[in-house]
Amino acid sequence: MSDRERWEKETYGPFRERAPERRVPFETLSGLPVAPLYGPEDLADWSYAEKLGQPGEYPFTRGVYPTMFRGRLWTMRMFAGFGRPDDTNARFKYLLEQGQTGLSTAFDMPALMGYDADHPRARGEVGKEGVSISTLADFERLFADIPLGEVTTSMTINCTASIALAMYLALADKQGVSWDRLGGTMQNDMLKEFIAQKEWICPPEPAVRIVVDMIDFTARHVPRFNPVSISGYHIREAGSTAVQELAFTLADGLGYVEASLARGLDVDAFAPRLSFFFDIHNDFFEEIAKLRAARRMWARFMKERYGAKKPESMRLRTHTQTAGVSATAQQPLNNVARVALQALAAVLGGAQSLHTNSYDETWALPTEDAVTVALRTQQIVAEETGVPLTIDPMGGSYYLEALTDRMEAAAMEYIERIDALGGMIRAIDTGFPQKEIADAAYRYQLMEDRRDKVVVGVNKYAMKEDKGIHYLRIDPAVELEQIAEVKRFKALRDMAKVERRLKQLADACRTSQNVMPVLVDAVKDYASLGEIADVYRQVFGLYREPIIF
C-alpha cells in the first residue's frame, strides 16, 4: 500500500465521512475532474526534460525566453478605442502617460465589417464600440504625435485587417519611419471569425488567402510585425471550454501554417512572427495550465509536423486578456477582484502581453477612471507581488503538471478529429467547432441557472438593490461629425486615382498577386476602407454561415 493509499484509507476517508465535502462536482470549468490531492503518483511516468525543459528552450513549457520577467516585464497593452480618431488619440496619450507600454486599438463595428462611417449600414454604430476609421486621414488623426517607430501597436481587426495594415504602413511612410522599425500585431484571424466572432466578408478560402498574403508580405518587408494573432479569446467568449479554446486555437494556427506552406513559403521564414491571443478566465490553475500546454504543443507541432529548425519558429508568444464574459453587470466592482486574479494567472502562465478589463465594461466602453484601475492592477502584480522575481514559479507543482498533461491530451483529441475532417477550413464547413462551442455554452448556462456554478453577486450573494455606476456615454453628435468629416474628405479626393487603384486591387484579387503592395498604394491615394471592402465583396463573394442545430 502506498502512502497515498494509506492516507486515503486511514485519514482522508474517515474524516470525510464525519464532515462531508461540499456537494458540488470537483472539476475544472472544462469538466476535467480534480482529485483531492496530487503527489508523485500522479506523475509516475513524467519526464522533466520531455515535459518541462528549461525556459527559452524546447519545448518552452516554462517560458519562451530564458529570463522571462526577470529581464523584461510583459507588455501592458490596454484596449482603447471609441468615438472619433481624435478621442482615441487622447486616450492613447493618457494611457502612455500612466505607464502603459504598448497601444491596442479597438475599431467600431462599421470598420470591422468593411463599411465607411457614411454608409447607411453604419448608422447608429459609428464610434460606439471602437474608433471610427474610414480613410488614411482618420489614421493620421488616430496616431497624431505618436511616433510609430517608438511604440508597438496591436489592432483588433480581422476581415479588414489588410486595409488597416496598409494604412499603418502608409502612415509610417508619412512619418518617415522605415517599415523595419515598426512593431506590433494585427489580429487578422479569420478562421476564428467563422468559428466564433462572426465578422466576415468573404468565404474561408479567399479570407485565408488574404491572411497568407499578409504573412508573406510582412516576413519580407515588415520583419518586426506580427501579421496574425491566432485568437482563442473570442472562441472562449463565445462559450467554449478552456480545452476547446486550446484545441481550436492551435488548429487554426496549423491551418495558417499549412496554407503558407502551400504557397511555397519556408516555415522558418514566417513562423517566428506568428502570435497568439488567449482568454484568461476564472479557473485559476486551468488557465495557467492552458498557456503552458499551448507552448508545449505548438513547439512539438512546429518541430515534428512541419520540420521547423529555428527555435523562434517553435515559440508560442501570446497576448492575453482577462475574460470579458466572466464580468457581471451586477455588483460591477466585483469585477476588479476577478480581473486581478485573472491577471495573476496570465503572468504565472508566462504571457508576453496582457490587457486587463475594466470593471465597467459590462455597461459600456471603459471610463478613464476604470481603465486606470485596470492598468494599475497589472502594475501592482508587476511591482508589488514578487511574482516576476523567478521564472515559472508554479513549475513542478504536482497538480499543475498533471493538469497541464490532462489539458494537452484532451486538446489533442479535438485536433485529431479536425485533422480527420481535413483541417480547420473543412471542419468549419461541416460546422464541427461551431456546434461544439454552442453545446459547451449551453451546458455552462445550465450550470449557472441551476447554481451548480456560482457567480458571485448573480446567482449567490445577490443584493436587492445595486448601486448604479458612472459609465462612458458616446455623444450622438460624434457620429454626425464623423460622417460629415468623411464625406467632406471624400469630396476632395482625386477620384480617377481612387478608381484606378481599386481596379488594380480587383485584378490582384483575381490572380495570385499579393494584395498588400496594391493596398498600400490604394490607401495612399485615399481609397477608403469601405471601397476596398466592396472590391473584396465583388470579387470573392459574400460568406453565408451554415445553419447549425
GIFENPE-V423634 format. One record per residue. RES is the residue in one letter. PSI is psi in degrees with one decimal (none if undefined). Layout:
# GIFENPE-V423634
RES_PSI ; RES_PSI
This chain:
# GIFENPE-V423634
M_128.0 ; S_164.6 ; D_-34.8 ; R_-47.1 ; E_-40.8 ; R_-45.3 ; W_-44.1 ; E_-38.0 ; K_-43.0 ; E_-29.7 ; T_-57.6 ; Y_-50.1 ; G_-53.7 ; P_-38.8 ; F_-39.8 ; R_-33.2 ; E_-37.7 ; R_-35.5 ; A_85.4 ; P_145.9 ; E_163.3 ; R_141.3 ; R_63.3 ; V_152.7 ; P_130.1 ; F_91.7 ; E_160.0 ; T_173.2 ; L_-23.6 ; S_-1.3 ; G_9.7 ; L_126.1 ; P_144.6 ; V_120.7 ; A_160.4 ; P_-22.4 ; L_147.5 ; Y_143.3 ; G_-166.3 ; P_-29.1 ; E_-28.3 ; D_-9.2 ; L_41.3 ; A_-42.1 ; D_24.0 ; W_136.7 ; S_122.0 ; Y_-47.6 ; A_-39.4 ; E_-41.4 ; K_-34.7 ; L_-64.6 ; G_-162.2 ; Q_153.9 ; P_137.0 ; G_2.4 ; E_154.2 ; Y_135.0 ; P_18.4 ; F_18.7 ; T_-38.0 ; R_2.6 ; G_151.3 ; V_-13.6 ; Y_148.4 ; P_-35.0 ; T_-14.1 ; M_-130.4 ; F_-6.2 ; R_-28.1 ; G_-43.9 ; R_131.9 ; L_161.5 ; W_156.8 ; T_127.1 ; M_106.0 ; R_93.7 ; M_130.5 ; F_129.7 ; A_137.5 ; G_120.8 ; F_155.4 ; G_-140.5 ; R_162.0 ; P_-36.4 ; D_-36.4 ; D_-44.0 ; T_-34.9 ; N_-41.3 ; A_-39.9 ; R_-41.2 ; F_-51.0 ; K_-38.3 ; Y_-46.9 ; L_-38.9 ; L_-38.9 ; E_-29.7 ; Q_3.2 ; G_4.8 ; Q_144.6 ; T_5.8 ; G_149.8 ; L_147.9 ; S_122.4 ; T_125.2 ; A_131.1 ; F_153.8 ; D_169.6 ; M_-40.6 ; P_-44.2 ; A_-39.3 ; L_-29.1 ; M_-0.5 ; G_37.6 ; Y_139.4 ; D_162.2 ; A_-29.8 ; D_6.0 ; H_142.4 ; P_-33.4 ; R_-10.6 ; A_-8.0 ; R_131.6 ; G_-6.0 ; E_-3.5 ; V_117.7 ; G_10.2 ; K_-44.9 ; E_15.1 ; G_-178.4 ; V_144.3 ; S_122.4 ; I_123.6 ; S_-35.0 ; T_172.0 ; L_-31.4 ; A_-35.3 ; D_-39.5 ; F_-37.2 ; E_-39.0 ; R_-36.7 ; L_-40.6 ; F_24.8 ; A_129.7 ; D_17.0 ; I_109.6 ; P_114.9 ; L_-22.9 ; G_-6.9 ; E_-4.1 ; V_159.3 ; T_142.3 ; T_126.8 ; S_139.4 ; M_119.6 ; T_89.2 ; I_145.2 ; N_-75.0 ; C_-19.7 ; T_20.1 ; A_-35.8 ; S_-35.2 ; I_-42.6 ; A_-40.4 ; L_-42.3 ; A_-41.9 ; M_-38.5 ; Y_-41.5 ; L_-41.0 ; A_-38.2 ; L_-38.8 ; A_-41.7 ; D_-42.4 ; K_-34.7 ; Q_-8.0 ; G_25.3 ; V_121.6 ; S_148.1 ; W_-28.5 ; D_-5.6 ; R_-7.7 ; L_130.4 ; G_146.5 ; G_-170.6 ; T_133.8 ; M_126.5 ; Q_-65.7 ; N_26.7 ; D_93.0 ; M_-29.3 ; L_-41.1 ; K_-20.8 ; E_-44.3 ; F_-27.4 ; I_-42.0 ; A_-52.9 ; Q_-25.8 ; K_30.9 ; E_101.5 ; W_169.1 ; I_-66.8 ; C_170.9 ; P_169.8 ; P_-43.2 ; E_-53.7 ; P_-30.3 ; A_-44.3 ; V_-34.0 ; R_-42.9 ; I_-39.3 ; V_-43.9 ; V_-36.8 ; D_-42.9 ; M_-39.5 ; I_-46.7 ; D_-46.8 ; F_-46.2 ; T_-35.7 ; A_-33.2 ; R_-34.8 ; H_-19.9 ; V_70.2 ; P_-18.2 ; R_3.1 ; F_136.8 ; N_112.9 ; P_-14.0 ; V_140.5 ; S_101.8 ; I_115.1 ; S_110.8 ; G_-16.5 ; Y_-49.4 ; H_-27.8 ; I_-43.9 ; R_-40.9 ; E_-23.9 ; A_-8.4 ; G_6.0 ; S_165.4 ; T_170.9 ; A_-37.2 ; V_-45.1 ; Q_-40.7 ; E_-47.2 ; L_-48.8 ; A_-50.3 ; F_-32.4 ; T_-47.8 ; L_-37.0 ; A_-38.1 ; D_-44.4 ; G_-41.4 ; L_-34.2 ; G_-41.8 ; Y_-38.3 ; V_-46.4 ; E_-37.3 ; A_-36.6 ; S_-40.3 ; L_-37.8 ; A_-28.4 ; R_-17.5 ; G_10.5 ; L_148.3 ; D_131.9 ; V_-37.7 ; D_-8.1 ; A_-30.2 ; F_-28.1 ; A_-33.0 ; P_-19.2 ; R_5.2 ; L_136.9 ; S_169.9 ; F_168.5 ; F_114.7 ; F_150.1 ; D_143.5 ; I_106.6 ; H_-164.2 ; N_-24.2 ; D_96.9 ; F_-55.4 ; F_-33.7 ; E_-38.0 ; E_-39.5 ; I_-45.8 ; A_-37.0 ; K_-45.9 ; L_-38.9 ; R_-42.5 ; A_-38.7 ; A_-45.2 ; R_-44.7 ; R_-43.1 ; M_-44.0 ; W_-42.8 ; A_-42.9 ; R_-39.7 ; F_-47.0 ; M_-38.5 ; K_-47.7 ; E_-36.8 ; R_-36.4 ; Y_-1.8 ; G_27.8 ; A_142.1 ; K_-35.0 ; K_136.2 ; P_-34.5 ; E_-28.7 ; S_-19.9 ; M_-7.6 ; R_123.5 ; L_102.6 ; R_133.3 ; T_138.7 ; H_152.1 ; T_157.3 ; Q_138.6 ; T_155.8 ; A_107.7 ; G_-35.4 ; V_-18.2 ; S_-14.6 ; A_152.0 ; T_145.5 ; A_-30.3 ; Q_137.8 ; Q_60.8 ; P_-24.9 ; L_-19.4 ; N_-25.6 ; N_-24.7 ; V_-43.6 ; A_-43.3 ; R_-46.4 ; V_-39.6 ; A_-44.1 ; L_-38.1 ; Q_-39.0 ; A_-41.2 ; L_-40.0 ; A_-40.4 ; A_-41.7 ; V_-45.0 ; L_-26.9 ; G_-9.7 ; G_33.6 ; A_149.7 ; Q_-18.4 ; S_149.1 ; L_134.0 ; H_127.2 ; T_127.5 ; N_153.4 ; S_150.4 ; Y_-18.3 ; D_9.6 ; E_-11.2 ; T_-13.9 ; W_-42.7 ; A_-176.6 ; L_148.3 ; P_144.9 ; T_168.3 ; E_-40.9 ; D_-44.0 ; A_-40.9 ; V_-27.8 ; T_-42.9 ; V_-41.6 ; A_-42.0 ; L_-42.8 ; R_-30.6 ; T_-46.1 ; Q_-42.4 ; Q_-34.1 ; I_-43.6 ; V_-41.2 ; A_-40.4 ; E_-20.5 ; E_-20.4 ; T_-21.9 ; G_-1.1 ; V_-38.0 ; P_4.3 ; L_-29.6 ; T_156.5 ; I_130.2 ; D_61.7 ; P_-19.7 ; M_-8.1 ; G_135.8 ; G_-7.9 ; S_127.9 ; Y_-46.4 ; Y_-49.1 ; L_-42.2 ; E_-39.1 ; A_-39.9 ; L_-39.1 ; T_-43.9 ; D_-40.5 ; R_-42.0 ; M_-39.7 ; E_-45.2 ; A_-42.7 ; A_-38.6 ; A_-37.5 ; M_-33.7 ; E_-41.5 ; Y_-44.3 ; I_-38.2 ; E_-36.0 ; R_-39.8 ; I_-42.5 ; D_-42.4 ; A_-27.9 ; L_-11.3 ; G_16.9 ; G_174.3 ; M_-37.8 ; I_-44.3 ; R_-37.1 ; A_-39.0 ; I_-41.1 ; D_-34.9 ; T_-12.1 ; G_14.5 ; F_-57.5 ; P_-34.5 ; Q_-43.7 ; K_-40.3 ; E_-41.5 ; I_-43.1 ; A_-41.2 ; D_-41.2 ; A_-40.2 ; A_-40.0 ; Y_-43.9 ; R_-41.5 ; Y_-41.6 ; Q_-38.1 ; L_-38.6 ; M_-42.4 ; E_-45.3 ; D_-35.9 ; R_-3.5 ; R_21.6 ; D_-26.9 ; K_116.2 ; V_131.4 ; V_107.4 ; V_128.1 ; G_-6.4 ; V_-65.7 ; N_4.5 ; K_144.1 ; Y_30.9 ; A_154.6 ; M_145.0 ; K_-36.7 ; E_118.7 ; D_136.6 ; K_137.8 ; G_157.8 ; I_157.6 ; H_126.3 ; Y_164.4 ; L_129.1 ; R_131.4 ; I_120.9 ; D_129.5 ; P_-23.7 ; A_-25.0 ; V_-44.6 ; E_-46.0 ; L_-41.0 ; E_-41.0 ; Q_-39.2 ; I_-45.1 ; A_-39.3 ; E_-41.7 ; V_-43.2 ; K_-43.0 ; R_-44.4 ; F_-43.5 ; K_-35.0 ; A_-21.4 ; L_-3.0 ; R_161.3 ; D_98.0 ; M_-25.3 ; A_-41.3 ; K_-43.7 ; V_-48.3 ; E_-35.7 ; R_-42.2 ; R_-38.7 ; L_-35.5 ; K_-41.4 ; Q_-38.9 ; L_-44.3 ; A_-40.9 ; D_-41.6 ; A_-39.6 ; C_-32.3 ; R_-12.7 ; T_-168.4 ; S_9.5 ; Q_137.9 ; N_129.6 ; V_-18.6 ; M_-46.5 ; P_-36.3 ; V_-40.7 ; L_-41.2 ; V_-44.6 ; D_-37.8 ; A_-45.1 ; V_-28.1 ; K_-29.8 ; D_12.7 ; Y_28.5 ; A_139.9 ; S_164.1 ; L_-46.6 ; G_-38.2 ; E_-39.9 ; I_-41.9 ; A_-33.8 ; D_-35.0 ; V_-44.3 ; Y_-43.0 ; R_-41.9 ; Q_-41.1 ; V_-44.5 ; F_-17.1 ; G_171.8 ; L_146.2 ; Y_137.7 ; R_123.3 ; E_138.5 ; P_146.7 ; I_124.7 ; I_128.2 ; F_none
